[in-house]
Amino acid sequence: MNTLRMEFQKIKRKKIALTICALVSVQFAWLLWSGSRPDEDARLQGWIETLYSLPLMNVIMMPTIMSVLASRLADVEHKGNTYKLLNTLRRPGALYHAKVICGLLFILAVCAAQFIFVIALGYTRGYAGHPEWKYYAAAFVLNLACCLSLYLLQLLLSMLFFNQMIPLVAGLGGSMLGLILMYVKMYSFLPWGGFLSAAQARMDWNPDTRIIRFYYRAYSPVELCAVFMIFVWIVVFYTAGRILFSRKEV
Amino acid sequence: MPTQNLVETHNLTKQYDKIRCVKAVDMQVPPGSIYGFLGPNGAGKSTTLKMILGLAKPTEGSITLFGMPVHEKKRMKLLAQTGSLIESPSYYGHLTGEENLRIIQTLKGCSEKDIDEVLKIVRLYDARGKLANHYSLGMKQRLGLAAALLGFPKLLILDEPTNGLDPAGIQEMRELICTLPSKYGMTVIVSSHLLSEIDQMADHVGIIRKGELVYQDTLESLHSHAKEQIALRVSHTAIALDLLRQDGIEAVQEADYLLLPMVGDAYVANLCKRLVAHHISLYRVEKREKSLEDIFLSLTGKESSL
């Protein structure tokens, strides 16, 4: 607990929360703009449409948000040349844990804020009925897992490189890749495509009737593997980061 | 019964790629001492100290701290009684001096009162509310020392603590280090490439050269090597050497000179007469002093800084 407390003491005046809030508010602005005047059909499918559009938005923005978060948390150590002091006071593994948990708490806050916002927005716009809670809960957990896998990857890069431009560019590259992946397939084994793999809502557009119908999909075995892959990436990036942190000589 | 050393290394070796930076170092630091770890730049001082602190893993050899062998499992427990300042000070520039120390205090688990005390010791108390980024280099160095002093550890490891300080700062740091064993019962290992600095602070000295510990003893013992000699240059060195041996004087030949230990003026006058009587021409009689610098240079090579 002391190590985690120290992690929050260290980021005082770094305005990490403010930076993350600014990035997340771009998502909120996007959500406010899209479907700002819903018709009757949109109101009927509102809750499921939200679960369709949220992963699409996250696949573009979350890699960047996670890279900023990880970079801000790791950069304080690089700038202050502090690893050689901290490693004499705590096991490197414990210091890594603290960084992971600190980041996870931020991610939790971001995901919670996102879901609270979309639910509040849905009620404000008068979507029919209530959110399908089991799908929303699953989406929340999978969203959290995707963000965590990206955060762990970015933390690894941010710790590895003194120059934080490299991990930030990787984050932006991840966002670009996510955008491309959207046009290829609605699932991906890559960490940046996790949001697409995890998306439960699908869209069916009939070119003849020009009617859009949203539905909850049943995962095919390949899609299920892609969802499972999100958790594999978490384990891989966590283990790699821990090994790197523990074995790094300063 | 001999006193147990606070720090001991046995055959401590570090190899990076194919280069051996530290070669079989057997360091012995007695408790309560100020151990001056002296050597030219790149001799392996920082690497040795990093290995003691567990920041670098030894390729070979072992380390004993407080009489206990250092293993990965015990490392943190043993280091809890240690403070360190390696190379440049570590600090969070966006935090104040006091906030920086609070982080270290949280990790060390020592009393909050220690923060004010160490700030006063290093004379940063009045600047405690200032951001560390706004500190001068000397103040940052003192902040690093304050962090090392937090919890008043038994062992303090300071790697080139006067780097970047102005003469007044160096003097201040030196005086502070000298008081630590008597005032707080600390043992201090302080590294430097400056002989004069170690000469003014340490009571024990270890000299490292190209990764090898070439000298280790008390500073007093090192000083005893700094002896005066008489140098003679004569026409027949071998005959003069025989004469000196007959007198029981252990002289050595070095280039064209005979070097004999310091003898009285009367003996020198008498010796000159006898050399002339033996038809030996006397070209030079000189008094030579082998200084501490000469010893250091002979131990470390001419490339060393003084």
Boltz contact constraints between the chains, C-beta under 6 A:
constraints:
  - contact:
      token1: [A, 2]
      token2: [B, 106]
      max_distance: 6.0
  - contact:
      token1: [A, 6]
      token2: [B, 103]
      max_distance: 6.0
  - contact:
      token1: [A, 6]
      token2: [B, 106]
      max_distance: 6.0
  - contact:
      token1: [A, 6]
      token2: [B, 107]
      max_distance: 6.0
  - contact:
      token1: [A, 9]
      token2: [B, 103]
      max_distance: 6.0
  - contact:
      token1: [A, 10]
      token2: [B, 92]
      max_distance: 6.0
  - contact:
      token1: [A, 13]
      token2: [B, 94]
      max_distance: 6.0
  - contact:
      token1: [A, 76]
      token2: [B, 92]
      max_distance: 6.0
  - contact:
      token1: [A, 80]
      token2: [B, 90]
      max_distance: 6.0
  - contact:
      token1: [A, 80]
      token2: [B, 91]
      max_distance: 6.0
  - contact:
      token1: [A, 80]
      token2: [B, 92]
      max_distance: 6.0
  - contact:
      token1: [A, 81]
      token2: [B, 90]
      max_distance: 6.0
  - contact:
      token1: [A, 82]
      token2: [B, 90]
      max_distance: 6.0
  - contact:
      token1: [A, 84]
      token2: [B, 55]
      max_distance: 6.0
  - contact:
      token1: [A, 84]
      token2: [B, 86]
      max_distance: 6.0
  - contact:
      token1: [A, 85]
      token2: [B, 90]
      max_distance: 6.0
  - contact:
      token1: [A, 87]
      token2: [B, 55]
      max_distance: 6.0
  - contact:
      token1: [A, 88]
      token2: [B, 53]
      max_distance: 6.0
  - contact:
      token1: [A, 88]
      token2: [B, 79]
      max_distance: 6.0
  - contact:
      token1: [A, 88]
      token2: [B, 84]
      max_distance: 6.0
  - contact:
      token1: [A, 89]
      token2: [B, 107]
      max_distance: 6.0
  - contact:
      token1: [A, 90]
      token2: [B, 107]
      max_distance: 6.0
  - contact:
      token1: [A, 91]
      token2: [B, 76]
      max_distance: 6.0
  - contact:
      token1: [A, 249]
      token2: [B, 56]
      max_distance: 6.0
  - contact:
      token1: [A, 250]
      token2: [B, 55]
      max_distance: 6.0
